[in-house]
Amino acid sequence: MRANNNVTEITGSPARVWGNVLIPANGKMALKITGDILQTTHTTALEKKESWTPIQNIDSRQQSRPETA
């Protein structure tokens, strides 16, 4: 696990996808990257849901290439 004090957070309103149309939903949503964890918080008038997802290699954008002979 890396020691990283940078926190990236995105907040906004959630939506549902119906066909090719986004339909606004009630509540607020926040996504936060803290170190190697993606924390998601979804708050509505009735409940608050939180989840934590471990992530790896967030700073890596290279794709592996097959070796050629």
Secondary structure, DSSP 8 states (H G I E B T S, - for coil): ------EEEEEE--EEEETTEEEE-SSEEEEEEETTEEEEEEE-SS-EEEEEEE---TT----------
